[in-house]
């Protein structure tokens, strides 16, 4: 991945983290934390599921996949925080 691809992935992950924070109210980490979780969630979702072709736009597919990954990650982190 070149520098441009990395920057695009970071922006998409940031958008996904913001959206996930809006979806999973009460389990987030604030704006910056949710953005970081979004980036990590997008990377995990991309690694696990590869091409996510639900929508007709590659950018929207990446945002949707990243958001799903971030929501799942926020939910799991929320469960872990409640358990400890």
ABEGO torsion letter per residue (X at the ends): XBAAAAAAAAAAAAAAAAAAAAABBGABAEAAAAAAAAAAAAAAAAAAAEBBBABABAAAAAAAAAAAAAAAAAAAAAAAAAAX
